[in-house]
Amino acid sequence: LEIGAGTGLVSVSTLKPYVLFHAFCLLVPAEQERSDQTVARQKWVPNVICRINKDIYHYVGQDIVIYESIDSFGAMMWPAALALCSFLDNNRDTVDLRGKEVLELGAGTGLVAIVASLLGAAVTATDLPEILGNLQANLMRNTRGLCRHTPQVAPLSWGYDLESTYPSSVYRYDYVLAADVVYHHDFLDELLVTMKYFCKPGTTLIWANKVRFESDLVFTENFKKAFHTSLLVEEGEMKIFMAMSREEDEGDRNRLSRPTDCRLKA
Ligand SMILES: C[S@@+](CC[C@H](N)C(=O)[O-])C[C@H]1O[C@@H](n2cnc3c(N)ncnc32)[C@H](O)[C@@H]1O
């Protein structure tokens, strides 16, 4: 139930993009009709333009059809997703995903999760609840009958209380993937905590990001302090980092009372 629905935008925003598109076609004439009747409000014009795109990408020998929309950040394709897909597709020896348990953070439209699934991984693609409908549709459309492991979709909001929703005794991953999850938002601390939570000893985290803001550089410094890191790719502002937990070192230090060397250097 939406109280005081007005144009219906709030209700509509919970719908999938293709439903959204048709809903806006219905909404705009209704709004115009209303403003015809209310002369005093004629200056007010809705400034919402909703555009649905269908793009085709090509990785792992497959055409991958992705539905996108400008409706939200998570419904758009971001450049780091393309960089990470190219990297995974072209470096299968370095990162062998066959049979591996993979978690993706902030999966958005799902291209990275699709490519990882086509490469043989058992993928769980996560994002905020409102992103999951389009994500699931993209995943199903592009992996059905093609992958050994059907990719899963799950809600995951970055934060401090992950043990209650993703108990570490149950959820362990070989790889954690993240593309363009660092941009101008207020959850960078929560994101780093989430990365540390899932990147346990034995897990490899691969983070692709286009550097845009000063805050991206601050995050990168904190990321390097939190993990053993190596820079896999650097092309202009696009960087792909590989990271591993420092917990093993802490465990070793506690056991052996001596510091250990970094296994990977940035
Ligand atoms: C810039 S988009 C990148 C999407 C996709 N990885 C790509 O590269 O195309 C950032 C993604 O992070 C998700 N996100 C933002 N804040 C989040 C949060 N607090 N918890 C979980 N996901 C979040 C967004 O919904 C979105 O899908």
The ligand as an SDF file (V2000), in Angstrom:
LIG
                    3D

 27 29  0  0  0  0  0  0  0  0999 V2000
   28.5110    1.3310   -9.4250 C   0  0  0  0  0  0  0  0  0  0  0  0
   27.5060   -0.0580   -9.2720 S   0  0  0  0  0  0  0  0  0  0  0  0
   28.5100   -1.3510   -9.9700 C   0  0  0  0  0  0  0  0  0  0  0  0
   27.6720   -2.5020  -10.4330 C   0  0  0  0  0  0  0  0  0  0  0  0
   28.4570   -3.6400  -11.1060 C   0  0  0  0  0  0  0  0  0  0  0  0
   29.3910   -4.2400  -10.1950 N   0  0  0  0  0  0  0  0  0  0  0  0
   29.1760   -3.1370  -12.3180 C   0  0  0  0  0  0  0  0  0  0  0  0
   30.3950   -2.9290  -12.2560 O   0  0  0  0  0  0  0  0  0  0  0  0
   28.5210   -2.9200  -13.3580 O   0  0  0  0  0  0  0  0  0  0  0  0
   27.6760   -0.3790   -7.5140 C   0  0  0  0  0  0  0  0  0  0  0  0
   26.8420   -1.5490   -7.0240 C   0  0  0  0  0  0  0  0  0  0  0  0
   26.9820   -1.6390   -5.6190 O   0  0  0  0  0  0  0  0  0  0  0  0
   25.6980   -1.7880   -5.0330 C   0  0  0  0  0  0  0  0  0  0  0  0
   25.6980   -1.1820   -3.6970 N   0  0  0  0  0  0  0  0  0  0  0  0
   25.7920    0.1310   -3.3910 C   0  0  0  0  0  0  0  0  0  0  0  0
   25.7490    0.3240   -2.0710 N   0  0  0  0  0  0  0  0  0  0  0  0
   25.6120   -0.9070   -1.5160 C   0  0  0  0  0  0  0  0  0  0  0  0
   25.5000   -1.3780   -0.1700 C   0  0  0  0  0  0  0  0  0  0  0  0
   25.5110   -0.5190    0.8660 N   0  0  0  0  0  0  0  0  0  0  0  0
   25.3970   -2.7040    0.0350 N   0  0  0  0  0  0  0  0  0  0  0  0
   25.3870   -3.5660   -1.0100 C   0  0  0  0  0  0  0  0  0  0  0  0
   25.4770   -3.1930   -2.3140 N   0  0  0  0  0  0  0  0  0  0  0  0
   25.5860   -1.8690   -2.5570 C   0  0  0  0  0  0  0  0  0  0  0  0
   24.7770   -1.0510   -5.9810 C   0  0  0  0  0  0  0  0  0  0  0  0
   23.4340   -1.4880   -5.8500 O   0  0  0  0  0  0  0  0  0  0  0  0
   25.3730   -1.3900   -7.3210 C   0  0  0  0  0  0  0  0  0  0  0  0
   24.8710   -2.5660   -7.8600 O   0  0  0  0  0  0  0  0  0  0  0  0
  1  2  1  0
  2  3  1  0
  2 10  1  0
  3  4  1  0
  4  5  1  0
  5  6  1  0
  5  7  1  0
  7  8  2  0
  7  9  1  0
 10 11  1  0
 11 12  1  0
 11 26  1  0
 12 13  1  0
 13 14  1  0
 13 24  1  0
 14 15  1  0
 14 23  1  0
 15 16  2  0
 16 17  1  0
 17 18  1  0
 17 23  2  0
 18 19  1  0
 18 20  2  0
 20 21  1  0
 21 22  2  0
 22 23  1  0
 24 25  1  0
 24 26  1  0
 26 27  1  0
M  CHG  2   2   1   9  -1
M  END
$$$$
